[in-house]
Amino acid sequence: MSDKHKIKSSGILMNNQTFLIFSHIELLNVDPNDSRDITVLVLDWGVGAGPSSQTNPVGTFLNLSGTILPNTQQRLNC
């Protein structure tokens, strides 16, 4: 696998409801030999109007850096 950084994004998950919304993130390293360094960032874009009215996140739900060992999976909920 390439040593280049890869960025994956779900895009904006906007909570415009009156109840809490949780995110579930699954990280998987299918490489049988090499560990992978990862960073996961989940931003809070606020509640209410559509994303076009909010230009910056209002907070951070999760900011995690770590290593996924070969042939392993990690699950995160926030």
PDB file of N, CA, C and O in Angstrom:
ATOM      1  N   MET A   1       0.838  -1.184   0.000  1.00  0.00           N
ATOM      2  CA  MET A   1       0.000   0.000   0.000  1.00  0.00           C
ATOM      3  C   MET A   1       0.880   1.243   0.000  1.00  0.00           C
ATOM      4  O   MET A   1       1.985   1.222   0.542  1.00  0.00           O
ATOM      5  N   SER A   2       0.410   2.297  -0.588  1.00  0.00           N
ATOM      6  CA  SER A   2       1.158   3.539  -0.710  1.00  0.00           C
ATOM      7  C   SER A   2       1.378   4.207   0.645  1.00  0.00           C
ATOM      8  O   SER A   2       0.559   4.062   1.553  1.00  0.00           O
ATOM      9  N   ASP A   3       2.484   4.938   0.781  1.00  0.00           N
ATOM     10  CA  ASP A   3       2.780   5.680   1.999  1.00  0.00           C
ATOM     11  C   ASP A   3       2.103   7.047   2.020  1.00  0.00           C
ATOM     12  O   ASP A   3       2.233   7.782   2.999  1.00  0.00           O
ATOM     13  N   LYS A   4       1.383   7.396   0.955  1.00  0.00           N
ATOM     14  CA  LYS A   4       0.725   8.690   0.881  1.00  0.00           C
ATOM     15  C   LYS A   4      -0.426   8.765   1.880  1.00  0.00           C
ATOM     16  O   LYS A   4      -1.047   7.757   2.216  1.00  0.00           O
ATOM     17  N   HIS A   5      -0.694   9.983   2.346  1.00  0.00           N
ATOM     18  CA  HIS A   5      -1.822  10.209   3.240  1.00  0.00           C
ATOM     19  C   HIS A   5      -3.115  10.121   2.443  1.00  0.00           C
ATOM     20  O   HIS A   5      -3.179  10.558   1.294  1.00  0.00           O
ATOM     21  N   LYS A   6      -4.116   9.568   3.046  1.00  0.00           N
ATOM     22  CA  LYS A   6      -5.433   9.502   2.432  1.00  0.00           C
ATOM     23  C   LYS A   6      -6.429  10.170   3.362  1.00  0.00           C
ATOM     24  O   LYS A   6      -6.401   9.948   4.572  1.00  0.00           O
ATOM     25  N   ILE A   7      -7.302  10.983   2.802  1.00  0.00           N
ATOM     26  CA  ILE A   7      -8.328  11.661   3.571  1.00  0.00           C
ATOM     27  C   ILE A   7      -9.680  11.171   3.084  1.00  0.00           C
ATOM     28  O   ILE A   7      -9.969  11.194   1.888  1.00  0.00           O
ATOM     29  N   LYS A   8     -10.502  10.728   4.021  1.00  0.00           N
ATOM     30  CA  LYS A   8     -11.861  10.281   3.719  1.00  0.00           C
ATOM     31  C   LYS A   8     -12.813  11.162   4.514  1.00  0.00           C
ATOM     32  O   LYS A   8     -12.544  11.473   5.674  1.00  0.00           O
ATOM     33  N   SER A   9     -13.914  11.563   3.909  1.00  0.00           N
ATOM     34  CA  SER A   9     -14.882  12.405   4.603  1.00  0.00           C
ATOM     35  C   SER A   9     -16.301  11.944   4.288  1.00  0.00           C
ATOM     36  O   SER A   9     -16.613  11.550   3.165  1.00  0.00           O
ATOM     37  N   SER A  10     -17.140  12.003   5.300  1.00  0.00           N
ATOM     38  CA  SER A  10     -18.566  11.724   5.097  1.00  0.00           C
ATOM     39  C   SER A  10     -19.263  12.976   4.598  1.00  0.00           C
ATOM     40  O   SER A  10     -20.404  12.915   4.139  1.00  0.00           O
ATOM     41  N   GLY A  11     -18.594  14.091   4.684  1.00  0.00           N
ATOM     42  CA  GLY A  11     -19.262  15.363   4.449  1.00  0.00           C
ATOM     43  C   GLY A  11     -19.886  15.823   5.756  1.00  0.00           C
ATOM     44  O   GLY A  11     -19.566  15.288   6.818  1.00  0.00           O
ATOM     45  N   ILE A  12     -20.756  16.790   5.691  1.00  0.00           N
ATOM     46  CA  ILE A  12     -21.375  17.343   6.895  1.00  0.00           C
ATOM     47  C   ILE A  12     -22.575  16.495   7.290  1.00  0.00           C
ATOM     48  O   ILE A  12     -23.463  16.236   6.478  1.00  0.00           O
ATOM     49  N   LEU A  13     -22.589  16.067   8.547  1.00  0.00           N
ATOM     50  CA  LEU A  13     -23.743  15.401   9.136  1.00  0.00           C
ATOM     51  C   LEU A  13     -24.396  16.425  10.048  1.00  0.00           C
ATOM     52  O   LEU A  13     -23.959  16.615  11.183  1.00  0.00           O
ATOM     53  N   MET A  14     -25.429  17.080   9.565  1.00  0.00           N
ATOM     54  CA  MET A  14     -26.047  18.191  10.295  1.00  0.00           C
ATOM     55  C   MET A  14     -27.187  17.698  11.160  1.00  0.00           C
ATOM     56  O   MET A  14     -28.072  16.992  10.675  1.00  0.00           O
ATOM     57  N   ASN A  15     -27.180  18.057  12.421  1.00  0.00           N
ATOM     58  CA  ASN A  15     -28.261  17.710  13.336  1.00  0.00           C
ATOM     59  C   ASN A  15     -29.259  18.855  13.364  1.00  0.00           C
ATOM     60  O   ASN A  15     -29.085  19.821  14.108  1.00  0.00           O
ATOM     61  N   ASN A  16     -30.305  18.746  12.553  1.00  0.00           N
ATOM     62  CA  ASN A  16     -31.335  19.778  12.563  1.00  0.00           C
ATOM     63  C   ASN A  16     -32.606  19.247  13.239  1.00  0.00           C
ATOM     64  O   ASN A  16     -33.716  19.693  12.950  1.00  0.00           O
ATOM     65  N   GLN A  17     -32.413  18.299  14.131  1.00  0.00           N
ATOM     66  CA  GLN A  17     -33.515  17.693  14.873  1.00  0.00           C
ATOM     67  C   GLN A  17     -33.477  18.186  16.322  1.00  0.00           C
ATOM     68  O   GLN A  17     -32.524  18.844  16.739  1.00  0.00           O
ATOM     69  N   THR A  18     -34.511  17.863  17.073  1.00  0.00           N
ATOM     70  CA  THR A  18     -34.562  18.252  18.483  1.00  0.00           C
ATOM     71  C   THR A  18     -34.015  17.155  19.386  1.00  0.00           C
ATOM     72  O   THR A  18     -34.062  17.283  20.609  1.00  0.00           O
ATOM     73  N   PHE A  19     -33.495  16.074  18.797  1.00  0.00           N
ATOM     74  CA  PHE A  19     -32.939  14.983  19.590  1.00  0.00           C
ATOM     75  C   PHE A  19     -31.488  14.763  19.177  1.00  0.00           C
ATOM     76  O   PHE A  19     -31.050  15.246  18.133  1.00  0.00           O
ATOM     77  N   LEU A  20     -30.753  14.036  19.999  1.00  0.00           N
ATOM     78  CA  LEU A  20     -29.336  13.791  19.730  1.00  0.00           C
ATOM     79  C   LEU A  20     -29.138  12.807  18.582  1.00  0.00           C
ATOM     80  O   LEU A  20     -29.907  11.860  18.418  1.00  0.00           O
ATOM     81  N   ILE A  21     -28.113  13.044  17.804  1.00  0.00           N
ATOM     82  CA  ILE A  21     -27.719  12.117  16.746  1.00  0.00           C
ATOM     83  C   ILE A  21     -26.305  11.649  17.062  1.00  0.00           C
ATOM     84  O   ILE A  21     -25.434  12.460  17.377  1.00  0.00           O
ATOM     85  N   PHE A  22     -26.081  10.356  16.979  1.00  0.00           N
ATOM     86  CA  PHE A  22     -24.778   9.779  17.257  1.00  0.00           C
ATOM     87  C   PHE A  22     -24.117   9.340  15.961  1.00  0.00           C
ATOM     88  O   PHE A  22     -24.799   8.990  14.998  1.00  0.00           O
ATOM     89  N   SER A  23     -22.807   9.360  15.939  1.00  0.00           N
ATOM     90  CA  SER A  23     -22.091   8.837  14.767  1.00  0.00           C
ATOM     91  C   SER A  23     -21.353   7.563  15.153  1.00  0.00           C
ATOM     92  O   SER A  23     -20.822   7.448  16.258  1.00  0.00           O
ATOM     93  N   HIS A  24     -21.329   6.621  14.239  1.00  0.00           N
ATOM     94  CA  HIS A  24     -20.628   5.349  14.424  1.00  0.00           C
ATOM     95  C   HIS A  24     -19.564   5.272  13.340  1.00  0.00           C
ATOM     96  O   HIS A  24     -19.873   5.403  12.156  1.00  0.00           O
ATOM     97  N   ILE A  25     -18.321   5.062  13.735  1.00  0.00           N
ATOM     98  CA  ILE A  25     -17.193   5.054  12.803  1.00  0.00           C
ATOM     99  C   ILE A  25     -16.479   3.724  12.925  1.00  0.00           C
ATOM    100  O   ILE A  25     -16.150   3.292  14.029  1.00  0.00           O
ATOM    101  N   GLU A  26     -16.236   3.074  11.804  1.00  0.00           N
ATOM    102  CA  GLU A  26     -15.486   1.818  11.805  1.00  0.00           C
ATOM    103  C   GLU A  26     -14.202   2.006  11.018  1.00  0.00           C
ATOM    104  O   GLU A  26     -14.218   2.485   9.884  1.00  0.00           O
ATOM    105  N   LEU A  27     -13.087   1.624  11.631  1.00  0.00           N
ATOM    106  CA  LEU A  27     -11.770   1.714  11.012  1.00  0.00           C
ATOM    107  C   LEU A  27     -11.256   0.300  10.815  1.00  0.00           C
ATOM    108  O   LEU A  27     -11.325  -0.525  11.726  1.00  0.00           O
ATOM    109  N   LEU A  28     -10.742   0.023   9.632  1.00  0.00           N
ATOM    110  CA  LEU A  28     -10.313  -1.328   9.312  1.00  0.00           C
ATOM    111  C   LEU A  28      -8.975  -1.290   8.589  1.00  0.00           C
ATOM    112  O   LEU A  28      -8.812  -0.562   7.609  1.00  0.00           O
ATOM    113  N   ASN A  29      -8.022  -2.073   9.071  1.00  0.00           N
ATOM    114  CA  ASN A  29      -6.734  -2.221   8.406  1.00  0.00           C
ATOM    115  C   ASN A  29      -6.653  -3.659   7.892  1.00  0.00           C
ATOM    116  O   ASN A  29      -6.463  -4.594   8.670  1.00  0.00           O
ATOM    117  N   VAL A  30      -6.799  -3.826   6.586  1.00  0.00           N
ATOM    118  CA  VAL A  30      -6.776  -5.171   6.001  1.00  0.00           C
ATOM    119  C   VAL A  30      -5.379  -5.601   5.578  1.00  0.00           C
ATOM    120  O   VAL A  30      -5.193  -6.712   5.081  1.00  0.00           O
ATOM    121  N   ASP A  31      -4.407  -4.733   5.771  1.00  0.00           N
ATOM    122  CA  ASP A  31      -3.024  -5.099   5.446  1.00  0.00           C
ATOM    123  C   ASP A  31      -2.553  -6.169   6.430  1.00  0.00           C
ATOM    124  O   ASP A  31      -2.629  -5.950   7.639  1.00  0.00           O
ATOM    125  N   PRO A  32      -2.070  -7.313   5.955  1.00  0.00           N
ATOM    126  CA  PRO A  32      -1.676  -8.386   6.867  1.00  0.00           C
ATOM    127  C   PRO A  32      -0.346  -8.144   7.579  1.00  0.00           C
ATOM    128  O   PRO A  32      -0.015  -8.860   8.524  1.00  0.00           O
ATOM    129  N   ASN A  33       0.423  -7.139   7.136  1.00  0.00           N
ATOM    130  CA  ASN A  33       1.766  -6.950   7.680  1.00  0.00           C
ATOM    131  C   ASN A  33       2.038  -5.602   8.338  1.00  0.00           C
ATOM    132  O   ASN A  33       2.805  -5.532   9.298  1.00  0.00           O
ATOM    133  N   ASP A  34       1.432  -4.546   7.845  1.00  0.00           N
ATOM    134  CA  ASP A  34       1.796  -3.197   8.288  1.00  0.00           C
ATOM    135  C   ASP A  34       0.687  -2.521   9.076  1.00  0.00           C
ATOM    136  O   ASP A  34      -0.492  -2.622   8.735  1.00  0.00           O
ATOM    137  N   SER A  35       1.086  -1.827  10.140  1.00  0.00           N
ATOM    138  CA  SER A  35       0.163  -0.989  10.905  1.00  0.00           C
ATOM    139  C   SER A  35      -0.095   0.295  10.124  1.00  0.00           C
ATOM    140  O   SER A  35       0.681   0.661   9.242  1.00  0.00           O
ATOM    141  N   ARG A  36      -1.182   0.970  10.453  1.00  0.00           N
ATOM    142  CA  ARG A  36      -1.536   2.239   9.810  1.00  0.00           C
ATOM    143  C   ARG A  36      -1.794   3.290  10.873  1.00  0.00           C
ATOM    144  O   ARG A  36      -2.535   3.049  11.826  1.00  0.00           O
ATOM    145  N   ASP A  37      -1.183   4.457  10.710  1.00  0.00           N
ATOM    146  CA  ASP A  37      -1.450   5.592  11.581  1.00  0.00           C
ATOM    147  C   ASP A  37      -2.715   6.273  11.084  1.00  0.00           C
ATOM    148  O   ASP A  37      -2.882   6.486   9.883  1.00  0.00           O
ATOM    149  N   ILE A  38      -3.601   6.613  12.005  1.00  0.00           N
ATOM    150  CA  ILE A  38      -4.876   7.225  11.614  1.00  0.00           C
ATOM    151  C   ILE A  38      -5.144   8.460  12.476  1.00  0.00           C
ATOM    152  O   ILE A  38      -4.625   8.593  13.585  1.00  0.00           O
ATOM    153  N   THR A  39      -5.958   9.345  11.942  1.00  0.00           N
ATOM    154  CA  THR A  39      -6.507  10.466  12.686  1.00  0.00           C
ATOM    155  C   THR A  39      -7.985  10.543  12.343  1.00  0.00           C
ATOM    156  O   THR A  39      -8.361  10.520  11.172  1.00  0.00           O
ATOM    157  N   VAL A  40      -8.822  10.636  13.371  1.00  0.00           N
ATOM    158  CA  VAL A  40     -10.264  10.770  13.185  1.00  0.00           C
ATOM    159  C   VAL A  40     -10.688  12.064  13.864  1.00  0.00           C
ATOM    160  O   VAL A  40     -10.383  12.295  15.034  1.00  0.00           O
ATOM    161  N   LEU A  41     -11.393  12.902  13.117  1.00  0.00           N
ATOM    162  CA  LEU A  41     -11.865  14.182  13.634  1.00  0.00           C
ATOM    163  C   LEU A  41     -13.357  14.285  13.348  1.00  0.00           C
ATOM    164  O   LEU A  41     -13.779  14.216  12.194  1.00  0.00           O
ATOM    165  N   VAL A  42     -14.157  14.450  14.401  1.00  0.00           N
ATOM    166  CA  VAL A  42     -15.601  14.629  14.265  1.00  0.00           C
ATOM    167  C   VAL A  42     -15.933  16.006  14.805  1.00  0.00           C
ATOM    168  O   VAL A  42     -15.739  16.285  15.988  1.00  0.00           O
ATOM    169  N   LEU A  43     -16.437  16.865  13.928  1.00  0.00           N
ATOM    170  CA  LEU A  43     -16.717  18.256  14.286  1.00  0.00           C
ATOM    171  C   LEU A  43     -18.198  18.473  14.562  1.00  0.00           C
ATOM    172  O   LEU A  43     -19.052  17.812  13.972  1.00  0.00           O
ATOM    173  N   ASP A  44     -18.492  19.395  15.455  1.00  0.00           N
ATOM    174  CA  ASP A  44     -19.859  19.791  15.775  1.00  0.00           C
ATOM    175  C   ASP A  44     -20.192  21.038  14.962  1.00  0.00           C
ATOM    176  O   ASP A  44     -19.600  22.098  15.168  1.00  0.00           O
ATOM    177  N   TRP A  45     -21.137  20.907  14.042  1.00  0.00           N
ATOM    178  CA  TRP A  45     -21.544  22.029  13.204  1.00  0.00           C
ATOM    179  C   TRP A  45     -22.761  22.750  13.755  1.00  0.00           C
ATOM    180  O   TRP A  45     -23.315  23.629  13.096  1.00  0.00           O
ATOM    181  N   GLY A  46     -23.180  22.383  14.956  1.00  0.00           N
ATOM    182  CA  GLY A  46     -24.294  23.078  15.580  1.00  0.00           C
ATOM    183  C   GLY A  46     -25.638  22.458  15.230  1.00  0.00           C
ATOM    184  O   GLY A  46     -25.716  21.451  14.526  1.00  0.00           O
ATOM    185  N   VAL A  47     -26.685  23.079  15.735  1.00  0.00           N
ATOM    186  CA  VAL A  47     -28.044  22.598  15.541  1.00  0.00           C
ATOM    187  C   VAL A  47     -28.853  23.715  14.914  1.00  0.00           C
ATOM    188  O   VAL A  47     -28.649  24.889  15.224  1.00  0.00           O
ATOM    189  N   GLY A  48     -29.765  23.353  14.037  1.00  0.00           N
ATOM    190  CA  GLY A  48     -30.680  24.363  13.511  1.00  0.00           C
ATOM    191  C   GLY A  48     -30.651  24.477  12.016  1.00  0.00           C
ATOM    192  O   GLY A  48     -30.925  23.509  11.306  1.00  0.00           O
ATOM    193  N   ALA A  49     -30.320  25.659  11.526  1.00  0.00           N
ATOM    194  CA  ALA A  49     -30.403  25.955  10.096  1.00  0.00           C
ATOM    195  C   ALA A  49     -29.461  25.075   9.288  1.00  0.00           C
ATOM    196  O   ALA A  49     -28.548  24.456   9.833  1.00  0.00           O
ATOM    197  N   GLY A  50     -29.694  25.028   7.989  1.00  0.00           N
ATOM    198  CA  GLY A  50     -28.889  24.211   7.084  1.00  0.00           C
ATOM    199  C   GLY A  50     -27.420  24.586   7.087  1.00  0.00           C
ATOM    200  O   GLY A  50     -27.052  25.669   7.542  1.00  0.00           O
ATOM    201  N   PRO A  51     -26.568  23.682   6.574  1.00  0.00           N
ATOM    202  CA  PRO A  51     -25.120  23.904   6.605  1.00  0.00           C
ATOM    203  C   PRO A  51     -24.662  25.143   5.864  1.00  0.00           C
ATOM    204  O   PRO A  51     -23.575  25.651   6.137  1.00  0.00           O
ATOM    205  N   SER A  52     -25.467  25.646   4.927  1.00  0.00           N
ATOM    206  CA  SER A  52     -25.041  26.831   4.178  1.00  0.00           C
ATOM    207  C   SER A  52     -24.969  28.070   5.071  1.00  0.00           C
ATOM    208  O   SER A  52     -24.281  29.032   4.728  1.00  0.00           O
ATOM    209  N   SER A  53     -25.669  28.065   6.214  1.00  0.00           N
ATOM    210  CA  SER A  53     -25.643  29.235   7.092  1.00  0.00           C
ATOM    211  C   SER A  53     -24.536  29.149   8.141  1.00  0.00           C
ATOM    212  O   SER A  53     -24.275  30.137   8.828  1.00  0.00           O
ATOM    213  N   GLN A  54     -23.885  28.006   8.283  1.00  0.00           N
ATOM    214  CA  GLN A  54     -22.819  27.809   9.273  1.00  0.00           C
ATOM    215  C   GLN A  54     -21.508  27.604   8.531  1.00  0.00           C
ATOM    216  O   GLN A  54     -21.352  26.621   7.807  1.00  0.00           O
ATOM    217  N   THR A  55     -20.560  28.527   8.706  1.00  0.00           N
ATOM    218  CA  THR A  55     -19.307  28.442   7.949  1.00  0.00           C
ATOM    219  C   THR A  55     -18.175  27.766   8.704  1.00  0.00           C
ATOM    220  O   THR A  55     -17.195  27.345   8.089  1.00  0.00           O
ATOM    221  N   ASN A  56     -18.286  27.652  10.025  1.00  0.00           N
ATOM    222  CA  ASN A  56     -17.245  27.031  10.834  1.00  0.00           C
ATOM    223  C   ASN A  56     -17.877  26.123  11.880  1.00  0.00           C
ATOM    224  O   ASN A  56     -18.978  26.399  12.356  1.00  0.00           O
ATOM    225  N   PRO A  57     -17.191  25.045  12.242  1.00  0.00           N
ATOM    226  CA  PRO A  57     -17.728  24.200  13.310  1.00  0.00           C
ATOM    227  C   PRO A  57     -17.766  24.946  14.638  1.00  0.00           C
ATOM    228  O   PRO A  57     -16.972  25.857  14.874  1.00  0.00           O
ATOM    229  N   VAL A  58     -18.702  24.548  15.505  1.00  0.00           N
ATOM    230  CA  VAL A  58     -18.826  25.196  16.806  1.00  0.00           C
ATOM    231  C   VAL A  58     -18.086  24.437  17.895  1.00  0.00           C
ATOM    232  O   VAL A  58     -17.958  24.933  19.014  1.00  0.00           O
ATOM    233  N   GLY A  59     -17.594  23.239  17.585  1.00  0.00           N
ATOM    234  CA  GLY A  59     -16.865  22.453  18.574  1.00  0.00           C
ATOM    235  C   GLY A  59     -16.346  21.159  17.973  1.00  0.00           C
ATOM    236  O   GLY A  59     -16.528  20.890  16.785  1.00  0.00           O
ATOM    237  N   THR A  60     -15.702  20.369  18.806  1.00  0.00           N
ATOM    238  CA  THR A  60     -15.144  19.090  18.378  1.00  0.00           C
ATOM    239  C   THR A  60     -15.709  17.988  19.258  1.00  0.00           C
ATOM    240  O   THR A  60     -15.589  18.048  20.482  1.00  0.00           O
ATOM    241  N   PHE A  61     -16.330  16.972  18.642  1.00  0.00           N
ATOM    242  CA  PHE A  61     -16.829  15.825  19.385  1.00  0.00           C
ATOM    243  C   PHE A  61     -15.727  14.805  19.646  1.00  0.00           C
ATOM    244  O   PHE A  61     -15.670  14.207  20.720  1.00  0.00           O
ATOM    245  N   LEU A  62     -14.853  14.608  18.663  1.00  0.00           N
ATOM    246  CA  LEU A  62     -13.829  13.579  18.773  1.00  0.00           C
ATOM    247  C   LEU A  62     -12.602  14.002  17.982  1.00  0.00           C
ATOM    248  O   LEU A  62     -12.715  14.432  16.834  1.00  0.00           O
ATOM    249  N   ASN A  63     -11.433  13.881  18.594  1.00  0.00           N
ATOM    250  CA  ASN A  63     -10.165  14.145  17.919  1.00  0.00           C
ATOM    251  C   ASN A  63      -9.213  13.047  18.378  1.00  0.00           C
ATOM    252  O   ASN A  63      -8.662  13.121  19.476  1.00  0.00           O
ATOM    253  N   LEU A  64      -9.019  12.036  17.548  1.00  0.00           N
ATOM    254  CA  LEU A  64      -8.276  10.847  17.932  1.00  0.00           C
ATOM    255  C   LEU A  64      -7.166  10.577  16.932  1.00  0.00           C
ATOM    256  O   LEU A  64      -7.400  10.575  15.723  1.00  0.00           O
ATOM    257  N   SER A  65      -5.977  10.353  17.423  1.00  0.00           N
ATOM    258  CA  SER A  65      -4.863   9.898  16.590  1.00  0.00           C
ATOM    259  C   SER A  65      -4.351   8.604  17.193  1.00  0.00           C
ATOM    260  O   SER A  65      -4.288   8.461  18.414  1.00  0.00           O
ATOM    261  N   GLY A  66      -3.988   7.667  16.338  1.00  0.00           N
ATOM    262  CA  GLY A  66      -3.498   6.396  16.853  1.00  0.00           C
ATOM    263  C   GLY A  66      -3.026   5.495  15.739  1.00  0.00           C
ATOM    264  O   GLY A  66      -2.831   5.930  14.604  1.00  0.00           O
ATOM    265  N   THR A  67      -2.847   4.239  16.077  1.00  0.00           N
ATOM    266  CA  THR A  67      -2.351   3.247  15.136  1.00  0.00           C
ATOM    267  C   THR A  67      -3.293   2.058  15.116  1.00  0.00           C
ATOM    268  O   THR A  67      -3.714   1.569  16.164  1.00  0.00           O
ATOM    269  N   ILE A  68      -3.617   1.603  13.929  1.00  0.00           N
ATOM    270  CA  ILE A  68      -4.397   0.378  13.780  1.00  0.00           C
ATOM    271  C   ILE A  68      -3.431  -0.725  13.369  1.00  0.00           C
ATOM    272  O   ILE A  68      -2.755  -0.628  12.346  1.00  0.00           O
ATOM    273  N   LEU A  69      -3.380  -1.764  14.176  1.00  0.00           N
ATOM    274  CA  LEU A  69      -2.480  -2.882  13.908  1.00  0.00           C
ATOM    275  C   LEU A  69      -2.931  -3.655  12.673  1.00  0.00           C
ATOM    276  O   LEU A  69      -4.082  -3.534  12.255  1.00  0.00           O
ATOM    277  N   PRO A  70      -2.032  -4.452  12.083  1.00  0.00           N
ATOM    278  CA  PRO A  70      -2.398  -5.236  10.894  1.00  0.00           C
ATOM    279  C   PRO A  70      -3.597  -6.148  11.184  1.00  0.00           C
ATOM    280  O   PRO A  70      -3.732  -6.705  12.273  1.00  0.00           O
ATOM    281  N   ASN A  71      -4.459  -6.279  10.173  1.00  0.00           N
ATOM    282  CA  ASN A  71      -5.616  -7.184  10.235  1.00  0.00           C
ATOM    283  C   ASN A  71      -6.514  -6.940  11.440  1.00  0.00           C
ATOM    284  O   ASN A  71      -7.001  -7.892  12.049  1.00  0.00           O
ATOM    285  N   THR A  72      -6.739  -5.676  11.790  1.00  0.00           N
ATOM    286  CA  THR A  72      -7.597  -5.371  12.928  1.00  0.00           C
ATOM    287  C   THR A  72      -8.629  -4.310  12.572  1.00  0.00           C
ATOM    288  O   THR A  72      -8.516  -3.612  11.565  1.00  0.00           O
ATOM    289  N   GLN A  73      -9.635  -4.213  13.426  1.00  0.00           N
ATOM    290  CA  GLN A  73     -10.732  -3.267  13.245  1.00  0.00           C
ATOM    291  C   GLN A  73     -10.936  -2.518  14.549  1.00  0.00           C
ATOM    292  O   GLN A  73     -10.770  -3.082  15.631  1.00  0.00           O
ATOM    293  N   GLN A  74     -11.301  -1.228  14.442  1.00  0.00           N
ATOM    294  CA  GLN A  74     -11.675  -0.437  15.615  1.00  0.00           C
ATOM    295  C   GLN A  74     -13.021   0.214  15.346  1.00  0.00           C
ATOM    296  O   GLN A  74     -13.296   0.648  14.227  1.00  0.00           O
ATOM    297  N   ARG A  75     -13.857   0.282  16.372  1.00  0.00           N
ATOM    298  CA  ARG A  75     -15.164   0.918  16.262  1.00  0.00           C
ATOM    299  C   ARG A  75     -15.225   2.078  17.238  1.00  0.00           C
ATOM    300  O   ARG A  75     -14.797   1.965  18.387  1.00  0.00           O
ATOM    301  N   LEU A  76     -15.756   3.185  16.771  1.00  0.00           N
ATOM    302  CA  LEU A  76     -15.872   4.381  17.591  1.00  0.00           C
ATOM    303  C   LEU A  76     -17.314   4.878  17.546  1.00  0.00           C
ATOM    304  O   LEU A  76     -17.951   4.852  16.492  1.00  0.00           O
ATOM    305  N   ASN A  77     -17.818   5.320  18.667  1.00  0.00           N
ATOM    306  CA  ASN A  77     -19.142   5.933  18.749  1.00  0.00           C
ATOM    307  C   ASN A  77     -19.018   7.272  19.440  1.00  0.00           C
ATOM    308  O   ASN A  77     -18.343   7.387  20.463  1.00  0.00           O
ATOM    309  N   CYS A  78     -19.660   8.281  18.894  1.00  0.00           N
ATOM    310  CA  CYS A  78     -19.653   9.579  19.572  1.00  0.00           C
ATOM    311  C   CYS A  78     -20.960  10.285  19.305  1.00  0.00           C
ATOM    312  O   CYS A  78     -21.169  11.400  19.784  1.00  0.00           O
TER     313      CYS A  78
END
